[in-house]
Amino acid sequence: MIHPPIPVLAYRTKTPRVCADVPSGDSSDELLWGDGRSSMALDAAGPESSQVRKKVLIVDGHRPVREALRNRLRRLPNIGAVVGTANLRSALEYVKVLEPDVVLCDPRSLGKPPEEVVQLLSGTGSPVVVLTTSIQEDEEQALKQAGAATIVLKGHSFLSLVESVFAVIGQQPQ
């Protein structure tokens, strides 16, 4: 099976990490292409501790939101890869290749009914954490029925988001 090249931005720290923004047709996306395969490319450096670093896929139509989340998440020691995309089609392709431990998604930003977006993403096997600016009780129930593991308001603290993500993947943040 031939895997597409995985885009890799040159975000490297003392702890090797892979961060990327999957092309969305936005010509302002700047990428360096790494020729890797599935989780092998993302885990090439290997974990520093006995705890395996997790992979996160961010699906949000707003580039500043993706960049802010990616920049904050990549600094966490138990996050090994953070990949972002602005459209559902790319998200579905990359969730197959990258096999993320969690998908952070603002389904309203993708131009399709939010329940449909969550159902498609959760059907891939990766848990979906919905990010949204506001939500009504009936919307919350519909998103959870569609497969959302949890829902986090964008206005809440970053710590709240991190705690929600790690609760979903069953690990304590470091």
C-alpha positions in Angstrom: 0.0 0.0 0.0 1.4 3.4 -1.0 1.0 6.1 1.6 1.0 9.8 0.6 3.9 11.9 1.9 3.2 13.4 5.3 3.6 17.1 5.5 6.0 18.1 8.2 6.6 21.7 9.5 10.0 22.3 10.9 8.9 22.6 14.5 11.6 20.9 16.5 12.5 21.3 20.1 14.7 19.3 22.4 12.0 16.7 22.4 11.6 15.7 18.7 8.0 16.4 17.6 6.2 16.4 14.3 3.8 19.2 13.5 2.1 19.8 10.3 -0.7 21.6 8.5 -2.3 19.5 5.8 -2.9 21.5 2.6 -6.4 22.9 2.4 -6.1 24.8 -0.8 -5.0 27.8 1.2 -2.0 29.0 -0.7 -0.6 30.6 2.5 0.1 27.2 4.1 3.8 26.7 4.2 4.9 23.1 4.3 8.1 21.0 4.3 7.2 17.6 3.0 8.5 14.6 4.9 8.4 11.2 3.2 7.0 9.1 6.1 4.5 6.4 6.5 1.6 6.2 9.0 2.6 6.3 12.7 6.2 5.2 11.9 7.0 8.7 10.6 5.4 10.4 13.6 7.1 8.2 16.1 10.4 8.0 14.4 12.2 9.6 17.3 10.6 7.2 19.8 9.2 8.1 23.2 11.5 9.7 25.8 9.8 7.9 28.6 7.7 4.7 29.2 4.7 6.8 28.2 4.0 6.9 24.5 3.5 10.3 23.0 0.1 10.9 21.5 -0.9 12.1 18.0 -3.5 14.8 17.6 -5.3 15.9 14.4 -6.9 19.4 14.5 -9.7 19.9 12.0 -10.8 23.6 12.0 -11.6 25.9 9.1 -9.9 28.8 10.9 -6.2 28.8 10.3 -5.4 31.0 13.3 -7.2 28.6 15.6 -5.3 25.6 14.1 -2.0 27.4 14.5 -2.7 28.5 18.1 -3.8 25.0 19.2 -0.9 23.3 17.4 1.6 25.7 18.9 0.2 25.1 22.4 -0.2 21.4 22.1 3.2 20.6 20.6 4.8 22.0 23.8 3.3 19.2 25.9 5.8 16.4 26.6 3.3 13.6 26.0 2.2 15.0 22.6 4.3 13.5 19.8 2.6 14.9 16.8 0.1 17.6 16.0 -1.3 17.9 12.5 -3.9 20.4 11.3 -6.3 20.6 8.3 -9.0 23.0 7.2 -11.3 20.6 5.4 -13.2 17.4 6.0 -11.9 15.6 3.0 -8.3 16.0 4.0 -9.2 15.1 7.6 -10.7 11.8 6.5 -7.7 11.0 4.4 -5.2 11.8 7.1 -7.0 10.1 9.9 -6.5 6.9 7.9 -2.8 7.5 7.4 -1.9 9.1 10.7 -4.2 7.1 13.0 -4.4 10.0 15.6 -5.1 9.3 19.2 -7.7 12.1 19.2 -9.3 14.5 16.7 -10.0 18.0 17.8 -12.7 19.4 15.5 -14.8 22.5 15.1 -17.5 21.0 12.9 -19.3 24.3 12.3 -16.2 25.7 10.5 -16.2 23.0 7.8 -19.4 24.0 5.8 -21.3 20.8 6.5 -23.9 19.9 9.1 -21.9 19.5 12.4 -23.5 16.1 13.2 -22.5 14.8 9.8 -18.9 15.9 10.3 -18.7 14.3 13.7 -20.3 11.1 12.5 -17.8 10.8 9.6 -14.8 11.5 11.8 -15.8 9.3 14.7 -16.5 6.5 12.2 -12.8 6.3 11.6 -12.1 4.9 15.0 -10.4 8.0 16.5 -12.2 9.8 19.3 -13.5 13.2 18.4 -13.4 16.2 20.8 -15.7 18.9 19.5 -14.5 22.5 19.8 -17.1 25.1 19.5 -17.8 28.7 20.4 -21.3 28.0 21.8 -23.7 25.2 22.0 -27.4 24.6 22.8 -28.5 21.6 24.9 -30.2 19.9 21.9 -27.0 20.5 19.7 -24.9 18.9 22.4 -27.1 15.8 22.5 -27.1 15.5 18.7 -23.3 15.8 18.6 -22.8 13.2 21.3 -25.2 10.9 19.4 -23.2 11.4 16.3 -20.1 10.2 18.1 -18.5 13.1 19.9 -16.5 11.9 22.9 -16.8 15.3 24.6 -17.5 19.0 23.7 -15.2 21.8 24.8 -16.1 25.5 24.4 -13.3 27.5 22.7 -13.6 30.3 25.3 -12.6 28.0 28.1 -9.0 27.8 29.3 -6.4 25.8 27.4 -5.9 23.7 30.5 -9.6 22.7 30.3 -9.0 21.6 26.7 -5.9 19.6 27.6 -7.7 17.9 30.5 -10.6 17.0 28.2 -8.2 15.6 25.5 -6.3 13.5 27.9 -9.4 12.2 29.6 -10.6 11.0 26.2 -7.3 9.2 25.4 -7.0 7.9 29.0 -3.8 9.5 30.0 -2.8 12.2 32.4 -1.3 15.4 31.0 2.3 16.1 31.9 
